[in-house]
Amino acid sequence: MARTLVHRGPDAGDHWVGESDGIALGFQRLAVVDLSPTGMQPMTSHSGRYTLVFNGEIYNHRALREQLERVPWRGTSDTEVVLAAFDRWGIAATFPRLVGMFAIAVWDQHERALTLCRDRLGEKPLFYGLHGGALLFGSELKALRAHPAFVGEVNRDALAAFMYASYVPGPQSIWQGTHKLRPGHHLTITAAQIGAGTLPTSQAYWSLHDHARRSSADPMGDHEIVDRADAMLREAVSGQMVADVPLGAFLSGGIDSSLIVALMQASSSSPVSTFTIGIPGHSSLDESTFAARVATHLGTRHHTLQVTPAEAQAVIPALGAMYDEPFADSSQIPTHLVATLARHHVTVALSGDGGDEVFGGYRRYLLAPTVARRTRHVPALAARAGRATITGVPVRAWDRVRPELGARAHRLAQLVPNTGVDDVYRRVAGATQGLALVLGRHFDPVAWFATLPTGPTGAVDRMMYRDALTYLPDDICTKVDRAAMAVSLETRMPFLDHRVVELAWGLPQQALIRGGESKWVLRQVLARYVPAPLTERPKAGFGLPLAAWLREPLSQWAADTLAPSTLRAQGYLDADAVQRLWAAHRDGRRDHTNVLWNVLMFQEWLAAQ
């Protein structure tokens, strides 16, 4: 099982077996803190009670070490600190003290119990499930599949959810009977429970629900709010720069990544290494020029990789195995490419991911309330007529007026009429055309969102809250973790420091969205380090011209992958419905990029099994 994860930890590997208890822990190490053998895992506590494997980093391990007096330390690793904390405070009492990203499995010799734990926002993955009378767990599904007891039956409910969301929403996974541990939760399991074939419910040690109660006003003025955010972000960034190996950052030149790099450079006495990729010939998506300007201003050691379409497309065959379950956020490709570039120079890279979810950066937070307010009362007859008029004009015709106008016009037409902001959000949060593709299953977004813990009452806060519980861990964190760990690169996300998240939710909404502008407070903090003209522009991110690529030059690959005979033989998807979507997209009548990429990535995943 551990050997399947060598890409996550190529530096060393070991295992520990408690034969009398029927427990085995395996680990592959990416050495980042304490590179000596004293940092090796599995590791047993000084008392001999706890044995642990742990993926991730505890950023406050030095502060915790100072609190743990009279411990006969063997080395300087954060792993040893976690075990000493278990000895001193117990397992459940330790988790809330940890600042970091982590997936932990710890065996308690006294209680004969295994505890699994995952970090608060879900940066690090942790899968588990009962198979053939054995509890299997690991950082990726491929580790579970390596065990002879594993039973691999596709979870069709999860597949239906994937066809809508472009990722498999937790706590389910693509395999029946295998689950994702929820972010901010821990789960303690005994041999008796395994023998009975039942697992207990996980318990939360931190919940966004407890902090997502935004005040309508803040007693501080704007300047104090910006000072507070600046100080907290500085602390988070400097804490995540702790490493005994070379460290750098992804830089797109946008607000989030530029701010992270600016704060890194402010905390560093030498130039920070920064990395970006460019896509020549696609000016609307290529941010490498902007990133270079920011890097020059900050004085970083900047690296740019110009990627040809052929080089980007060459990544596609590896995606099924890389992501280990169906995953269809197409920015997975450039994210993997920039991670590969970074790994040639560093072992750890900080990223600006999470800034949009935490500080209100997505366009839907601005547009959904406006669209709902202006269109929800449009009569049904008028809505149908308007929709027919707009969608009756092919995407390729709209694009002659302005590039990418066709897809936007068609998407907007599908939002009219609506029942309010929640309805608009559900339609823009997923590929609604994919809801009917899965044979014998139907996914209901309304029911899915209803299963989430009750969130804030405000429309924008509700969207941010839902994104933080679903899209953030299961798309953004998944995308970055798998893309980077595939090349043995550790990534860190300062915006997901739970103290930053708590700060952001404690600010009034006008500190996030003001005057039709998103991420107001981040813009103010960034302006202290980087002139606004260098970063103020329409958001692009690490994007790809996927809609055009599917028509040409990926058309033949897509046609072969979507062959009706193949889909019918597999028995998962409605082959005729898929063909109708493909034909409309291929001919330029509609833009079905999202749902088609979902189907294509499911097919690539199936091929990798």
Helices and strands as residue ranges (DSSP letters): G 2-5, E 12-18, G 19-21, E 23-29, G 37-39, E 43-44, E 50-58, H 61-67, H 78-89, H 91-94, G 95-97, E 100-108, E 113-118, E 127-131, E 134-138, H 141-145, H 156-165, E 178-180, E 185-190, H 191-195, E 203-204, G 208-210, H 222-239, E 247-250, H 255-267, E 273-278, H 288-298, E 301-306, H 309-313, H 316-323, H 332-343, E 348-350, H 355-359, H 363-375, H 380-392, H 395-401, H 405-413, H 421-428, G 432-436, H 445-450, H 459-469, H 471-471, I 472-477, H 478-485, E 490-492, G 494-496, H 498-506, G 509-511, H 520-527, G 532-534, H 546-551, H 555-561, H 564-570, H 575-586, H 593-608
